[in-house]
Amino acid sequence: MSEVLQTINDQYKKKAVVSVKSGDTVKVHQKIKEGNKERIQVFQGLVIKTSKKNSHTSRITVRRIASGIGVEKSFLLHSPLVTKIEVVKRSKVRRNYLSYMRTRTGKSARMTGVDFDRSAVNDIRDESIEAEEEKVRLQKVEEAKAKAEAKEQEEKALADKAAEVEARHKEAS
């Protein structure tokens, strides 16, 4: 039975996910649907909790201060609505759940930064998204070519008509 559950879990996991830890400052890019419109919203804040690291239900809780009020959002890492997670800063922490950060403000809320290779951590490629973007790009190129050909044929037809009208005009005079 556990093999069946494992295959189902693996089916819903993303191929590549950024390694996020508690104490990281991250930018989470999330798809927001409003009616028939779709846009990407960025939420930047401190990761105060990570849970179920190797599961398809792995989750991070991100906290930020917005207009003087603490706002926390929880994101499923393997959700199709989370398009990108970018680690901006790494901090030195000694626990997984940073609940004490809720009471801290100002200088006491600062975390000691740790050097890390930002490009190596954030350079995670998801082949399915890249393939989808490539398909969209190729479709746009093909549509542009088709429009250019249609315009060229239209211009040629107009030029032929103009030449025909000019020839009739010469015959009449």
Sequence and secondary structure as in RCSB ss.txt:
>XXXX:A:sequence
MSEVLQTINDQYKKKAVVSVKSGDTVKVHQKIKEGNKERIQVFQGLVIKTSKKNSHTSRITVRRIASGIGVEKSF
LLHSPLVTKIEVVKRSKVRRNYLSYMRTRTGKSARMTGVDFDRSAVNDIRDESIEAEEEKVRLQKVEEAKAKAEA
KEQEEKALADKAAEVEARHKEAS
>XXXX:A:secstr
 HHHHHHHHHHHS S      TT EEEEEEEEEETTEEEEEEEEEEEEEEE TTSTT EEEEEEEETTEEEEEEE
ETT TTEEEEEEEEEE  S S  GGGGS  GGGG   EE   HHHHH    HHHHHHHHHHHHHHHHHHHHHHHH
HHHHHHHHHHHHHHHHHHHHHH 
